[in-house]
Amino acid sequence: MVSRVIPVDDFDLVIFGGTGDLARRKILPGLYRRFCAGQMPAEARIIGAARSDFGTPEFRDMVRDAIHEFSEKNDCDEQKIEQFLAQLHYVTIDVMGEGGWSELKDLMRDGIVKAFYFSVAPKLFGAIAERLHLKGISDQDSRIVVEKPFGRDLETAKALNADLAAHFDETQIYRIDHYLGKETVQNLMAVRFGNILFEPLWNAQYIDHIQITVAETVGVGGRGEYYDRAGAMRDMVQNHLMQLLCLIAMEPPSKYDPDAVRDEKLKVIRALEPIAPHHIVRGQYDATDTEQSYREDAGDPKSRTESYIALRCMIANWRWANTPIYIRTGKKLKARASEIAVVFKDTPHSIFGEEAGKHANVLRIRLQPNEGMTLQVTIKEPGPGGMRLVDVPLDMSFADALGDEDDVPDAYERLIMDVIRGNQTLFMRGDEVEAAWAWTDPLINGWTARNDVPKLYDVGSAGPDDAALMLKRENRVWREIKE
Ligand code: NAD
């Protein structure tokens, strides 16, 4: 099945930090792919703005190199690349200074969608918002896109929200969480709310527990210093894993509309219970003969920052009473695999006797690699010799079901096009971000006050043993981490 491409309206998109890592790896190759797909109007302008003293020709050269280096699914020819580059411009601006803004204003057109992507450090967000407004470059229809991290606690998130709100209405602010741009994440909503099969069973009565796993094989690499000030809780849980948890646990919104969806997500975050220390496991990867330890990577031999975290979350409402949602994420684990597993309860009575064993249905939603879903169902083991049961997956990998995976836009591509369309459904609202920090802060403050030391785990393992024990105490096991 070939995905349908609906062209967006004409736009000018300014990328502050247009020469940075994120712009080169994700944003610009993503826009190029949308251009190749025929979604970008021929008049649209993409304007890089950064401190580097470049001209437009040098910027185009940089983007050409970035496309060659980072566009994995490169199905376009050199001629297409040149056509795309012709839509690119560059302005040198130090966003803390006064130079370059009038040049930017002159480049931008009126009467079309104007979007500004803040792909720079968050400490610059306020300055950019203020200057765009004061210099008359943005208007009440303009959109701004901001990157994570959105604060490092409730107080800083509130300050950031206030800085942006001073010049832009909430309907103009797009806080990006690229997990929400993944095809499978949106499919989670389609499966839950587009089928009669699942929703009646989607509650504490039929679901035993849920596991959300985001496992990485990479370490903190060159981001050691930044990461050590954040840790897995701030870097992954407060945003990405919380968003997944919200989508899996929320009530059906009355319609697929930005505020209806985000209202329901917010209710989930507000219903999260505080977590007792024995339901939190923090870990750090240890050195091997060939690999450095987390502390060496972070450059702090005494660091107590977690490169792994597992949590047992409980949602205090009727739907989820007493149904744990276990979440875990970590670096240098055995495989790169992100998935949500909804583990249903056993049947109330087995007609097949004890020897048939226990069999639970599991709906597995795979985010990466190989986006797709499988539903594990129990059937009779084929062949003669009595009734033996076996669990088999009903597989719906998107590549098989929906055709070429290359046709599916990646998360950044999709989200940038949503900004141009003015659709905020897959972006976090300010109150959601604040509520997430309000839940996260006491947990972080708790382990800081207790001076907790993270447990060591081997590189290439499934994480610290204590995480396995946390589930074992409740007669459950983590699902295997595998690609
Ligand atoms: P980077 O350091 O590679 O690039 C920063 C960019 O900002 C450069 O283009 C630089 O010229 C520009 N810049 C810095 N100070 C400036 C100033 N005063 N005026 C104008 N331009 C200025 O950073 P990055 O990795 O591209 O990250 C950008 C943002 O995206 C950060 O907020 C980061 O947290 C976030 N982010 C990055 C990634 C990633 O994979 N790189 C992932 C998620 C979020």
Boltz pocket constraint, residues with backbone or C-beta under 6 A from the ligand:
constraints:
  - pocket:
      binder: B
      contacts: [[A, 16], [A, 17], [A, 18], [A, 19], [A, 20], [A, 21], [A, 22], [A, 23], [A, 49], [A, 50], [A, 51], [A, 52], [A, 93], [A, 94], [A, 95], [A, 96], [A, 118], [A, 119], [A, 120], [A, 121], [A, 122], [A, 124], [A, 147], [A, 148], [A, 149]]
      max_distance: 6.0
